[in-house]
């Protein structure tokens, strides 16, 4: 499985130690040590509330790093257990073991622009309604509209 983690700490070396994130939504679990990740950069940025700036992207190849399935909490598990109310929306995964991402799987980037729009589809009334961040997904699916521009900060060779 390939997951991604983003950090605003450009000098972070990729030596991940599980911890309680200091930035989390109010109703998110505050006792389980973990490393948060998602299947796409868009989902990573949406879950932290992206803004323009410089970030480092870590590609987490769970097979390459020897991370076992039992050490990964899926979005469905996180949602069902009430650990992360918006886990299904952002496809958040928790990795509950330490690991080190090699330098070749680290990429510095600059987010030049970022716009996001959340809409919920109400199955009962067959209509779109503005998404209210309340962690309730029983009424329908969430549609996530995203426009962004990202450029790599890696030095190009001539």
QUITA-V430059 format. One record per run of one state. SS is the DSSP state (a for helix, b for strand, c for the rest). FROM is the first residue (numbers start at 1). TO is the last residue. Records with the same first field share a line. If there is no record, write none. Layout:
SS = FROM-TO / FROM-TO
This chain:
c = 1-1 / 8-14 / 17-18 / 20-33 / 39-40 / 49-52 / 66-68 / 74-74 / 81-86 / 91-92 / 96-98 / 101-102 / 123-126 / 131-141 / 153-158
b = 2-7 / 15-16 / 19-19 / 34-38 / 53-61 / 72-73 / 93-95 / 99-100 / 106-122 / 127-130 / 142-152
a = 41-48 / 62-65 / 69-71 / 75-80 / 87-90 / 103-105
